[in-house]
Amino acid sequence: MKDDDNDGFSPSYGVFADISSLIAMLKHNKGFAFLPADSVAALITSGQLVELSCDFELTAIARKVELCWRSGFTLCEIGRQVINTFKQHNQLNS
């Protein structure tokens, strides 16, 4: 967990290399996260995770996704393919 700089949206946040580690923390009631519905629908249905509702959010808000990858990732063929596929699938320009 980090709390010494302002890279996250909260003064106390975690950085996870993969979604399975994040979900494991959530299953142990360690925080909350905005996750793709497809990734957690079965876990919510089975009661392993809980969907939170905000009383201040009257309608759904389209949220942006921030991705980070290691320096040089896009220099290799697989890295370029992954990022380009993500951009095309999500209709991103940059």
Short mmCIF file of the C-alpha atoms (twelve columns), coordinates in Angstrom:
data_MODEL
# 
_entry.id   MODEL 
# 
loop_
_atom_site.group_PDB 
_atom_site.id 
_atom_site.type_symbol 
_atom_site.label_atom_id 
_atom_site.label_alt_id 
_atom_site.label_comp_id 
_atom_site.label_asym_id 
_atom_site.label_seq_id 
_atom_site.Cartn_x 
_atom_site.Cartn_y 
_atom_site.Cartn_z 
_atom_site.pdbx_PDB_model_num 
ATOM 1  C CA . MET A 1  0.000   0.000   0.000   1 
ATOM 2  C CA . LYS A 2  1.196   3.488   -0.741  1 
ATOM 3  C CA . ASP A 3  0.496   6.637   1.165   1 
ATOM 4  C CA . ASP A 4  3.607   8.738   0.594   1 
ATOM 5  C CA . ASP A 5  2.807   10.402  -2.726  1 
ATOM 6  C CA . ASN A 6  -0.183  11.408  -4.839  1 
ATOM 7  C CA . ASP A 7  -0.128  8.873   -7.667  1 
ATOM 8  C CA . GLY A 8  -3.531  7.435   -6.724  1 
ATOM 9  C CA . PHE A 9  -6.997  8.866   -6.207  1 
ATOM 10 C CA . SER A 10 -6.852  8.360   -2.445  1 
ATOM 11 C CA . PRO A 11 -4.280  9.093   0.235   1 
ATOM 12 C CA . SER A 12 -4.099  5.334   0.826   1 
ATOM 13 C CA . TYR A 13 -4.176  3.073   -2.211  1 
ATOM 14 C CA . GLY A 14 -2.711  -0.131  -3.599  1 
ATOM 15 C CA . VAL A 15 -0.988  -0.930  -6.879  1 
ATOM 16 C CA . PHE A 16 -1.584  -4.440  -8.220  1 
ATOM 17 C CA . ALA A 17 0.182   -6.185  -11.091 1 
ATOM 18 C CA . ASP A 18 -2.899  -8.237  -11.966 1 
ATOM 19 C CA . ILE A 19 -6.618  -8.258  -11.287 1 
ATOM 20 C CA . SER A 20 -6.570  -11.602 -9.431  1 
ATOM 21 C CA . SER A 21 -4.396  -10.139 -6.646  1 
ATOM 22 C CA . LEU A 22 -6.739  -7.173  -6.345  1 
ATOM 23 C CA . ILE A 23 -9.797  -9.429  -6.185  1 
ATOM 24 C CA . ALA A 24 -8.131  -11.549 -3.484  1 
ATOM 25 C CA . MET A 25 -7.687  -8.413  -1.351  1 
ATOM 26 C CA . LEU A 26 -11.303 -7.383  -1.947  1 
ATOM 27 C CA . LYS A 27 -12.522 -10.832 -0.877  1 
ATOM 28 C CA . HIS A 28 -10.782 -10.189 2.459   1 
ATOM 29 C CA . ASN A 29 -12.612 -6.860  2.882   1 
ATOM 30 C CA . LYS A 30 -9.479  -4.820  2.183   1 
ATOM 31 C CA . GLY A 31 -10.780 -1.796  0.313   1 
ATOM 32 C CA . PHE A 32 -12.896 -1.220  -2.758  1 
ATOM 33 C CA . ALA A 33 -12.295 -0.927  -6.486  1 
ATOM 34 C CA . PHE A 34 -13.970 -0.014  -9.747  1 
ATOM 35 C CA . LEU A 35 -13.792 -3.211  -11.804 1 
ATOM 36 C CA . PRO A 36 -15.234 -4.388  -15.127 1 
ATOM 37 C CA . ALA A 37 -18.626 -5.996  -14.495 1 
ATOM 38 C CA . ASP A 38 -17.684 -9.029  -16.589 1 
ATOM 39 C CA . SER A 39 -14.716 -9.703  -14.295 1 
ATOM 40 C CA . VAL A 40 -16.692 -9.776  -11.062 1 
ATOM 41 C CA . ALA A 41 -20.319 -10.639 -11.924 1 
ATOM 42 C CA . ALA A 42 -20.021 -14.273 -10.805 1 
ATOM 43 C CA . LEU A 43 -18.261 -13.231 -7.574  1 
ATOM 44 C CA . ILE A 44 -21.039 -10.755 -6.792  1 
ATOM 45 C CA . THR A 45 -23.732 -13.341 -7.577  1 
ATOM 46 C CA . SER A 46 -22.057 -15.903 -5.305  1 
ATOM 47 C CA . GLY A 47 -21.720 -13.360 -2.483  1 
ATOM 48 C CA . GLN A 48 -17.909 -13.348 -2.496  1 
ATOM 49 C CA . LEU A 49 -17.928 -9.646  -3.413  1 
ATOM 50 C CA . VAL A 50 -20.499 -6.929  -2.791  1 
ATOM 51 C CA . GLU A 51 -21.519 -4.221  -5.217  1 
ATOM 52 C CA . LEU A 52 -21.482 -0.830  -3.541  1 
ATOM 53 C CA . SER A 53 -23.958 1.932   -4.323  1 
ATOM 54 C CA . CYS A 54 -23.150 5.587   -3.793  1 
ATOM 55 C CA . ASP A 55 -25.907 7.753   -2.388  1 
ATOM 56 C CA . PHE A 56 -24.361 10.794  -4.097  1 
ATOM 57 C CA . GLU A 57 -24.237 9.203   -7.561  1 
ATOM 58 C CA . LEU A 58 -27.769 9.385   -8.945  1 
ATOM 59 C CA . THR A 59 -26.888 8.053   -12.390 1 
ATOM 60 C CA . ALA A 60 -24.083 5.850   -13.658 1 
ATOM 61 C CA . ILE A 61 -20.853 7.660   -14.426 1 
ATOM 62 C CA . ALA A 62 -18.692 6.564   -17.350 1 
ATOM 63 C CA . ARG A 63 -15.270 6.057   -15.781 1 
ATOM 64 C CA . LYS A 64 -11.921 6.162   -17.507 1 
ATOM 65 C CA . VAL A 65 -9.387  3.363   -17.284 1 
ATOM 66 C CA . GLU A 66 -5.749  4.070   -16.551 1 
ATOM 67 C CA . LEU A 67 -3.197  1.523   -17.715 1 
ATOM 68 C CA . CYS A 68 0.456   1.354   -16.806 1 
ATOM 69 C CA . TRP A 69 3.106   -0.907  -18.265 1 
ATOM 70 C CA . ARG A 70 6.832   -1.332  -17.987 1 
ATOM 71 C CA . SER A 71 9.101   0.898   -20.003 1 
ATOM 72 C CA . GLY A 72 9.867   -0.713  -23.351 1 
ATOM 73 C CA . PHE A 73 6.745   -2.903  -23.404 1 
ATOM 74 C CA . THR A 74 5.549   -1.373  -26.672 1 
ATOM 75 C CA . LEU A 75 8.975   -1.914  -28.267 1 
ATOM 76 C CA . CYS A 76 8.401   -5.679  -28.463 1 
ATOM 77 C CA . GLU A 77 5.955   -7.197  -30.937 1 
ATOM 78 C CA . ILE A 78 3.664   -8.716  -28.302 1 
ATOM 79 C CA . GLY A 79 3.553   -5.447  -26.349 1 
ATOM 80 C CA . ARG A 80 2.590   -3.481  -29.453 1 
ATOM 81 C CA . GLN A 81 -0.110  -6.013  -30.287 1 
ATOM 82 C CA . VAL A 82 -1.568  -5.935  -26.770 1 
ATOM 83 C CA . ILE A 83 -1.734  -2.131  -26.607 1 
ATOM 84 C CA . ASN A 84 -3.035  -1.759  -30.177 1 
ATOM 85 C CA . THR A 85 -5.721  -4.394  -29.584 1 
ATOM 86 C CA . PHE A 86 -6.791  -2.653  -26.386 1 
ATOM 87 C CA . LYS A 87 -6.943  0.707   -28.167 1 
ATOM 88 C CA . GLN A 88 -8.987  -0.696  -31.059 1 
ATOM 89 C CA . HIS A 89 -11.359 -2.639  -28.818 1 
ATOM 90 C CA . ASN A 90 -11.982 0.419   -26.651 1 
ATOM 91 C CA . GLN A 91 -11.923 2.941   -29.519 1 
ATOM 92 C CA . LEU A 92 -8.984  4.893   -28.109 1 
ATOM 93 C CA . ASN A 93 -6.953  7.283   -30.237 1 
ATOM 94 C CA . SER A 94 -3.786  7.592   -28.190 1 
# 
